[in-house]
Amino acid sequence: MNYFHLIILSLVQGITEFLPISSSAHLILLPQLAGWEDQGLPYDIAAHLGSLAAVIVFFRTELQQMITAWWQSLLYNIPSDDARLLWLIIIATIPVSIAGFLLYDIVATLLRNPLIIASTTILFGLILLWSDKTGKKIYHQRNLQLKDALIIGFAQVLALVPGTSRSGITITAGLMLGFTRHTAARFSFYLAVPVILLAGGLQAFQWLQNDIETNPVAFLVVVIVSGISAWFAIRFFLAFIEQTGMLPYVIYRILLGVFLFYLYM
């Protein structure tokens, strides 16, 4: 795959990773629709590494506060809201970690069908719109409870199916639970850190096992492009989420799903 193709795929990964439109669906479909060869495992890892760097840099202050408070709670039994929030993030990550490990082969093969992606893109887009329209939007981050983290965590398991969108389904669950759009989105982005770390770790293990040759310059380009585009996507989404709501993303999902049905049915 040449540099132009890798840059386009990196932009797509970075932009779609944190918007509720499914990055996995776009990374699967783009090479198929454009007639490009598959980018390969190393560049998937590079793209996710860039996205991970973006979310860590964007939320560096909050993450540092959470980690510091969490260690203090462990070592000195000092409770705090930041430590509690990190515990909720850890708990919410457990369901998808177990499911991802057990279902990896199925997800990597059978569920990559374009018609499945089309169906989940439309279905979960409509559910996202419904949750945005009917959710109370009265609760904030300080109101997050253990049950909320568990519900959002189990909802995140559905994101293993391409087309669902990890950010989309976790924001949907947050809105259904009555949280504001901003709170639901931020918690979703916090959850991205351990999820990308775990998924990337599994991919890196497979990469090392198979000893796949990689162009280090191309790898670095993918990391940088994906990271920059992801950072801007996070900033854009959080800046305009209260004004735009979820409707623009749902419209896009429906159009994409209909287009895929047209192509593959």
Secondary structure as GFF3:
##gff-version 3
##sequence-region A 1 265
A	DSSP	alpha_helix	3	18	.	.	.	ID=ss1
A	DSSP	alpha_helix	23	34	.	.	.	ID=ss2
A	DSSP	alpha_helix	41	58	.	.	.	ID=ss3
A	DSSP	alpha_helix	60	76	.	.	.	ID=ss4
A	DSSP	alpha_helix	81	108	.	.	.	ID=ss5
A	DSSP	three_ten_helix	110	112	.	.	.	ID=ss6
A	DSSP	alpha_helix	114	134	.	.	.	ID=ss7
A	DSSP	three_ten_helix	141	143	.	.	.	ID=ss8
A	DSSP	alpha_helix	146	157	.	.	.	ID=ss9
A	DSSP	three_ten_helix	158	160	.	.	.	ID=ss10
A	DSSP	alpha_helix	166	176	.	.	.	ID=ss11
A	DSSP	alpha_helix	181	210	.	.	.	ID=ss12
A	DSSP	alpha_helix	216	244	.	.	.	ID=ss13
A	DSSP	alpha_helix	247	264	.	.	.	ID=ss14
###
